[in-house]
Amino acid sequence: MNPILAILKEHNVSDTQINELFQTLTENPLMAMGTIGQLGIPPEKLQQLMALVMQNPALIKEAVEELGLDFSKVEAAKAQLQQ
C-alpha cells in the first residue's frame, strides 16, 4: 500500500474521506491542504506525511492511481498554480 494512504488509514481516515481528499487534490490543491487539516491527524504525523511527499513526490501519483483517479488532473492543477 502507498505510504500516504497507509498513514491516512492508520489515523482512521475513511476510504470515502481519502477519495474526497484526493479528488479535491486533483481539482484544487490549495483546498486539499485545508481538507487535510480537518482530518484530525496529529501534527507530528502530518509533518511525517509532508516529509514523505517532499522527498518522493511520485507517491502522490501512485496514490492517485491506486485510488483509480486521473493523475492528468493533478498535473493540470499543478500547472495552473504555477502560472
Secondary structure as GFF3:
##gff-version 3
##sequence-region A 1 83
A	DSSP	alpha_helix	3	10	.	.	.	ID=ss1
A	DSSP	alpha_helix	15	27	.	.	.	ID=ss2
A	DSSP	alpha_helix	29	37	.	.	.	ID=ss3
A	DSSP	alpha_helix	43	55	.	.	.	ID=ss4
A	DSSP	alpha_helix	58	66	.	.	.	ID=ss5
A	DSSP	alpha_helix	71	81	.	.	.	ID=ss6
###
